Amino acid sequence: MEIQTAKEKNTVVVSVKGKIDAVTAPEFEKVLGKLIADGENTFLLNFSGLEYISSAGLRSILSTAKQLKPKSGRILFSGLQGPVKDVFKISGFGTIFKIFETREDALK
């Protein structure tokens, strides 16, 4: 898994490549937790390079959302495709979080 972060407007864009599974989810959650600790509260998770996400990955997203709730923070998603998009539909994440086709749409 490869994670890149960039600040655009008032949003931290977190681009993830590879897989978020039981092995990589703790690292993913740690990166987001550090950003929250640094005062960030709006995230765009760009998953255009994400090939796979497991239930551990979904749990790490929910855990991060829980940390953001008291800070009125939010998580947006973009670039879901293939199996990752299917997992989001099946798990109901599409009803919990805002999902955009592109990074540009999400940043508007």
Beta strands, then each sheet from edge to edge (+ up, - down):
strand 1: 2-8
strand 2: 11-20
strand 3: 42-53
strand 4: 74-78
strand 5: 98-100
sheet 1: 1+ 2- 3- 4- 5-
end
